[in-house]
């Protein structure tokens, strides 16, 4: 009886393997897509819940920062994203009982302003850990002139040799036509080397510092200067006429000068 049974031929085995490979080629990307979407959804939900719970706790614990809140209640911010992204969290108090916060993720923040802010912040965080010689090498310069333009040149390069375009919805709200080129770009503040995003029509690493639009990364909101004058953002880097980020946030509260546009 056994003499009449035969195994698979080599050709049949190859055919089966080819069929399995074809099936895998179709199903694996779909499965990975489902996984990626699930991770993105989970990350977004996590960040939303963190902000919601922080703002509730902020009414009780005045002065509490969202970084402190996350570390005390959720753990290390670098371990919260299911896809391994880094969290960047910012907060402030509108008044004694009103806490405001935003949490960005390096993997799942998709807005043009959020993506550029994260990239700029990551580069400046890298630089903060370097010696002057290491910074010089990292920026690809031959001197120690660590100006805004040298920092921006590195960010510009890492961003693909362009600045991100301002969204159509923001352009519409400030009265710009759809075909008007307007670009989001970073400015590095004096002393602490923090990142502030602003927008104008220039799309190159060398800066033009006049602007009517500044992004408040602590709120995730753009502010438009409406009193007729441009804001000279280089005042945030000038040791003599320096405007600090805290002072600028105070200016945003003056509705005769600044207007929130999203």
C-alpha positions as CSV (number, residue, x, y, z in Angstrom):
1,X,0.0,0.0,0.0
2,X,2.7,2.5,1.0
3,X,4.5,1.8,-2.3
4,X,1.7,3.6,-4.2
5,X,2.1,6.9,-2.1
6,X,4.4,9.6,-3.2
7,X,5.6,12.9,-1.7
8,X,5.5,16.3,-3.3
9,X,7.8,16.9,-6.2
10,X,10.3,19.8,-6.1
11,X,8.2,21.7,-8.6
12,X,5.0,21.4,-6.5
13,X,6.9,22.6,-3.4
14,X,8.3,25.6,-5.3
15,X,4.7,26.5,-6.5
16,X,3.4,26.3,-3.0
17,X,6.2,28.6,-1.7
18,X,5.6,31.1,-4.5
19,X,1.9,31.2,-3.7
20,X,2.7,31.7,0.0
21,X,5.2,34.5,-0.9
22,X,2.6,36.2,-3.0
23,X,0.0,36.0,-0.3
24,X,2.5,37.4,2.2
25,X,3.3,40.3,-0.1
26,X,-0.3,41.3,-0.1
27,X,-1.3,40.7,3.5
28,X,1.9,41.8,5.4
29,X,1.7,45.5,4.4
30,X,-2.0,45.5,5.3
31,X,-1.2,44.0,8.7
32,X,1.6,46.5,9.3
33,X,-0.7,49.3,8.2
34,X,-3.3,48.2,10.8
35,X,-0.6,48.0,13.4
36,X,0.7,51.5,12.6
37,X,-2.8,53.0,12.6
38,X,-3.6,51.3,15.9
39,X,-0.3,52.7,17.4
40,X,-1.1,56.2,16.1
41,X,-4.6,56.1,17.5
42,X,-3.4,54.9,20.8
43,X,-0.7,57.5,21.0
44,X,-3.2,60.3,20.1
45,X,-5.6,59.0,22.7
46,X,-2.8,58.9,25.3
47,X,-1.7,62.4,24.7
48,X,-5.3,63.7,24.8
49,X,-5.9,62.0,28.1
50,X,-2.6,63.3,29.5
51,X,-3.5,66.9,28.7
52,X,-7.1,66.5,30.0
53,X,-6.0,65.0,33.3
54,X,-3.2,67.5,33.7
55,X,-5.6,70.5,33.2
56,X,-7.9,69.1,35.9
57,X,-5.0,68.6,38.3
58,X,-3.7,72.0,37.5
59,X,-6.8,73.5,39.2
60,X,-5.7,71.9,42.4
61,X,-1.9,72.1,42.2
62,X,-1.1,75.6,41.0
63,X,2.3,75.9,39.3
64,X,2.4,72.2,38.4
65,X,4.1,71.6,35.0
66,X,3.0,69.0,32.6
67,X,6.4,67.4,32.6
68,X,6.2,66.9,36.4
69,X,2.7,65.6,36.0
70,X,3.6,63.1,33.3
71,X,6.7,61.8,35.2
72,X,4.7,61.4,38.5
73,X,1.7,59.7,36.9
74,X,2.8,58.1,33.6
75,X,6.5,57.6,33.8
76,X,9.3,58.4,31.4
77,X,8.0,60.5,28.5
78,X,10.4,58.7,26.1
79,X,8.6,55.4,26.8
80,X,4.9,56.4,26.4
81,X,4.5,56.2,22.6
82,X,3.7,52.6,21.5
83,X,5.7,53.2,18.3
84,X,8.8,54.5,20.3
85,X,8.3,58.2,19.6
86,X,9.6,61.0,21.9
87,X,7.1,63.2,23.7
88,X,7.6,66.9,24.0
89,X,5.2,68.5,26.5
90,X,4.6,72.2,27.3
91,X,2.3,73.9,29.7
92,X,1.5,77.3,31.3
93,X,-1.3,78.9,33.5
94,X,-3.7,81.4,31.9
95,X,-4.7,82.3,35.5
96,X,-4.3,80.6,38.9
97,X,-6.8,77.9,38.1
98,X,-6.6,77.5,34.3
99,X,-3.7,75.2,33.1
100,X,-3.1,74.9,29.4
101,X,-0.9,72.2,27.8
102,X,0.0,70.4,24.6
103,X,2.0,67.2,24.0
104,X,3.7,66.5,20.7
105,X,5.0,63.1,19.5
106,X,8.0,62.8,17.2
107,X,6.3,59.8,15.5
108,X,2.6,60.9,15.3
109,X,2.5,64.7,15.2
110,X,1.5,65.3,11.6
111,X,0.9,69.1,11.4
112,X,3.5,71.1,9.5
113,X,4.2,73.4,12.4
114,X,4.3,70.5,14.9
115,X,6.7,68.5,12.7
116,X,9.1,71.4,12.2
117,X,9.0,72.3,15.9
118,X,9.9,68.8,16.9
119,X,12.7,68.5,14.4
120,X,14.1,71.9,15.5
121,X,13.8,71.0,19.2
122,X,15.5,67.6,18.6
123,X,18.5,69.3,16.9
124,X,18.8,71.9,19.6
125,X,18.6,69.2,22.3
126,X,21.4,67.4,20.5
127,X,23.5,70.6,20.5
128,X,22.9,71.2,24.2
129,X,24.9,68.1,25.0
130,X,27.9,69.0,22.8
131,X,31.1,70.9,23.3
132,X,31.8,73.9,21.1
133,X,34.1,71.8,18.9
134,X,31.4,69.2,18.6
135,X,28.8,71.8,17.7
136,X,31.1,73.2,15.1
137,X,31.6,69.8,13.5
138,X,27.8,69.0,13.7
139,X,26.9,72.3,12.0
140,X,29.6,71.9,9.4
141,X,31.1,75.4,10.0
142,X,34.7,76.5,10.4
143,X,34.3,79.0,13.3
144,X,32.4,79.4,16.5
145,X,29.9,81.8,15.2
146,X,26.8,80.0,16.5
147,X,24.3,82.4,15.0
148,X,20.6,81.8,14.1
149,X,21.5,81.3,10.5
150,X,24.0,78.6,11.3
151,X,21.5,76.7,13.5
152,X,18.8,77.3,10.9
153,X,21.0,75.9,8.1
154,X,21.3,72.6,9.9
155,X,17.5,72.5,10.5
156,X,16.9,73.5,6.9
157,X,19.1,70.7,5.6
158,X,17.5,68.1,7.9
159,X,14.1,69.3,6.8
160,X,14.9,68.5,3.2
161,X,16.2,71.8,2.0
162,X,12.9,73.7,2.5
163,X,10.7,75.1,5.2
164,X,7.2,73.7,5.7
165,X,4.4,75.6,4.1
166,X,1.8,77.3,6.2
167,X,-1.6,75.5,6.1
168,X,-4.2,76.7,3.7
169,X,-6.7,77.1,6.6
170,X,-4.3,79.5,8.4
171,X,-3.6,81.5,5.2
172,X,-7.3,81.9,4.6
173,X,-7.9,83.1,8.2
174,X,-5.2,85.8,7.8
175,X,-6.4,86.9,4.3
176,X,-3.7,85.3,2.2
177,X,-4.7,83.7,-1.2
178,X,-4.2,80.0,-1.8
179,X,-1.3,80.6,-4.2
180,X,0.6,82.9,-1.8
181,X,3.8,81.2,-0.6
182,X,4.2,81.4,3.2
183,X,6.6,79.3,5.1
184,X,7.0,78.2,8.7
185,X,10.5,78.5,10.0
186,X,12.4,78.4,13.4
187,X,14.1,81.1,15.4
188,X,16.5,80.2,18.1
189,X,16.2,82.5,21.2
190,X,19.1,84.2,22.8
191,X,20.8,82.5,25.8
192,X,18.6,79.4,26.3
193,X,18.5,78.5,22.7
194,X,14.8,77.7,22.7
195,X,12.8,77.3,19.5
196,X,10.2,79.7,18.4
197,X,8.4,79.2,15.1
198,X,7.3,82.1,12.9
199,X,6.1,82.5,9.3
200,X,6.8,84.8,6.3
201,X,7.5,84.4,2.6
202,X,11.2,83.6,2.7
203,X,12.1,80.0,2.0
204,X,15.9,79.7,2.7
205,X,18.2,79.1,5.7
206,X,19.3,82.8,5.8
207,X,16.6,84.5,7.8
208,X,14.3,87.5,7.2
209,X,13.2,88.3,10.7
210,X,10.0,90.4,10.1
211,X,6.8,88.5,10.7
212,X,3.2,88.9,11.6
213,X,2.7,85.3,12.5
214,X,4.2,83.5,15.5
215,X,3.4,79.9,16.7
216,X,2.7,79.4,20.4
217,X,4.0,75.9,20.8
218,X,2.7,75.7,24.3
219,X,-0.8,76.1,23.0
220,X,-0.4,74.7,19.5
221,X,-1.9,78.1,18.3
222,X,-0.8,80.7,15.7
223,X,-1.0,84.4,16.7
224,X,-1.3,87.2,14.1
225,X,0.0,90.7,14.9
226,X,-2.9,93.0,14.0
227,X,-1.8,96.5,15.0
228,X,-0.2,97.2,11.6
229,X,3.4,96.7,12.5
230,X,5.5,93.6,11.9
231,X,7.2,91.9,14.8
232,X,10.9,91.8,14.6
233,X,11.6,88.3,15.9
234,X,15.3,88.9,16.1
235,X,14.5,91.0,19.2
236,X,14.4,87.6,20.9
237,X,18.0,87.1,20.1
238,X,19.4,90.6,20.7
239,X,21.1,91.0,24.0
240,X,20.2,94.7,24.2
241,X,16.6,94.6,23.1
242,X,15.8,91.0,24.0
243,X,12.2,90.0,24.3
244,X,11.9,86.7,26.2
245,X,9.4,84.0,25.4
246,X,7.6,84.7,28.7
247,X,7.3,88.4,27.7
248,X,6.0,87.5,24.3
249,X,3.4,85.2,25.7
250,X,2.2,88.1,27.8
251,X,2.0,90.2,24.7
252,X,-0.3,87.6,23.1
253,X,-2.9,88.4,25.7
254,X,-3.3,91.9,24.3
255,X,-6.1,91.4,21.8
256,X,-5.5,94.9,20.3
257,X,-2.1,93.7,19.2
258,X,-2.3,89.9,18.7
259,X,-5.1,87.6,17.5
260,X,-5.3,83.8,17.8
261,X,-6.0,82.4,14.4
262,X,-6.6,78.7,14.9
